[in-house]
Amino acid sequence: MAVRVVCHDLTKHFPPRTLFRGVSVTVEPHSLFAVTGRNGAGKTTLLKIIAGLVPSSCGSVHFSDGGRILSLGEIRQTIGMVAPDLALYDALSGLENLAFFAEVRGVAAAREQIAELLELVGLTKRRHDPVATYSSGMKQRLQYAHALLHTPSILILDEPTSNLDSAGAQVVYGIMQRQRQHGSVVYATNDAREVALADAILQLD
């Protein structure tokens, strides 16, 4: 799928404050789209609106493939998201977490896909360990594997490398470039290195 995301006149109010107003952007297929801005400008909220997790106060978000507007069910299959507040099950191993989420999503050939993703994020050797024993960086890498399980067209990232060391950050940059080959990435960041990777940038005031 070559999915295009069109945000039209998005506004979000948290009375008595308006977080942002009149945001209109298009995320093209095969692109990296960065959202930047000061803390509190609404970067995370905008990502959640695009992901369908939070409603906008005004405006609309449309996903299309070759001019055809996608249904809500198709959109849910189109999006993968990594964010600090997305939960994993600490009592389960990394492998068990991914197997559970794959079953929930109905992922075909899940065993092979999980093995490939664990290798991609560098967790193969720790796959049988409980997530409770993982560092914050390892948990974040497992979230990437979770987000990629169903091969999403749109990968949404909130502060892509916030808990990662330099080696982990390089893994994420590789994932972003890999994703760009068949889809796109929308990500919130104020990291100059990550902004420099973008094909398009939205600055929230």
N, C-alpha and C positions, 0 to 999 in steps of 0.2 A: 504493500500500500504506500502511495505517495501522499501522505496526509498533510493538508494545509490547515493551520489554525488561524482564524480571524477573530480578533477581539475588537468589538465596536463600542466606543463611548462608555467604557466601563467606569463606574463610580462606586466607591464604598464608603458608607457613612457608619461611624460609631459615635452616635450623638453624645455630646454636642460637637464632635469633631468629624471632619471629612478627611479620610485617610488619603484618598486620591480621587481625581475627577477627570472624566473625559479621556480615558486611556484607549487609544485605537491603534492596534498594531497587527501585523501579519507575520506569522512564523511559517516560513517556506519549508518545503521538504528538503532534506539533506542539508540542514543548516544547524549552527550553534547560535542560540539566541540568549544573550545575557541581560538580566535585569539588575541594575545597580541603583544605589541611592543610600542616603544616610539611614542610620538605625531608626526604626519607627516610621519609615516612609511608606511601608506597605508591601515590600517585596514578597514576603512569605504569604501574605494574604492574597496577593495577585496570583501567585502560583496555585494556591488552593482554589481560587475561583476558576482558573483554567482547568484544574483537575476535577472540578465538580464537587469539591468537598465543602465549599463555602459559597453561599449565594452572593451575587453582586447586588448593590442597591439599585443600580440602573445599568443599562447596556446589555450586551449579549456576547456569547462565545459560540462560534460555529466551527465544527470540524468537517472537512470535506475531502473527498478522494476523487480526483478527476472531475470535479464540479458537482459530484453527488454529495449531499449533506448526510453525514452519518447519524444513525440512530443512537439513542442513549446506550443501548446494549453494546453497540459497536464501539462507541467512545470508551466505555469501560475496558474493553479488550485492547484498545489502542494505547492506553496510558500506563506507564510504569513510573513510580515516584519514590524518591529517597528523601527523607526529611528527618530531623532529629527526634520528632515526637511520634514516629511510626514504631509500633511495638513489635518486639520479638518475644518468643516464649523462652524464658531463662532456664526452665527446668528441662527443656528439650535440647538435644545436640544441634549443631548447625545443620547437619544432614537431615535430622528429623524435622526441623523447622521448614526447610525447603520442601521436603516431601509432603508435609501437611499443606503448605500453601499451594503446591502444585496440584494436589488432589482437589482443593477448594476451587481452583481455577480450571480444572479439567484439562491440564496440560498433557498432551500426547507425548509418548516417549520420554516421560519425566526422568527416569533413572539416568539416561544418557545426558539429558539436558542439565540435570543437577551436577553430575560429575564434571561436565565441561565448565559450568559456572563456578564451581568451587575451585577448580584449577585457575580460572581466569582471575578470581579475586584473591588467590593465594591462601586458601583455607583448607586445602585437601588434607594436610597432615593433622589438622585440628577438627576434622569434620565430625568425629564421634564424641567430642568433648561437649559438656553442657555449655550453653551460651552464657550462663552465669559466670563461667570462668574466663570469658573473653574480655579483652581490653575494649575500651570505647572505640578504638580504631578498627579492631576486628569485627565488632558489632556493626560498624558502619559499612565495612566491606561485605558483610553478610546481607545487609540491606540492599546493596547493589545486586547481589545474586538474586535476591527475592524479587526486586523490581524488574529484572531481565528474564524471569522464568517463562513468561508467556510471549517473549519476543515482541515487545511493544513498539509501535511506530513513533510514539512521542515519549521521551524520557524527561521527567521533571525532577530537578535537583535543587534542594535548598541548601546553600553553602556546601558545595560538592566535596570539599576536602577539609572541613572544619576540624575533624578529630583525627586527622591522618598525619603520619610522618611523611618525609619526603618520598620514601619508597611507595607508600600507600597512595600518595598524591599522583605519582606517575602511573600507577595502576588505573586510577580514575580517569586521568587524561587519556589513557589508551582506550578505556571504555567509551569515553565521549566521542573520540574519533571513529571508533568501531560503529557506534550507534549512528553516526552521521552518514555512514555508507548506505544504510537502508531506511533511515528515518530522520528524526531531528531531536535536539536537546534544548530544553528551556531551563535556564538555571539562574538562581539569585546569588549574587556574589559582590563583594567589594575588593576581592583579591585581584591586583593588577595583572598577575599572570593569567588568571582565568578570564578576565575581561579581554585580554589580548587574543585569546583563542576564538572569540566570537565573530560571526559573520554579520550580526546585527546587534545593536545595543539599545535598550530602553533605560533612560535615566529617570527615576522617580524623585521628585523634589521633596 
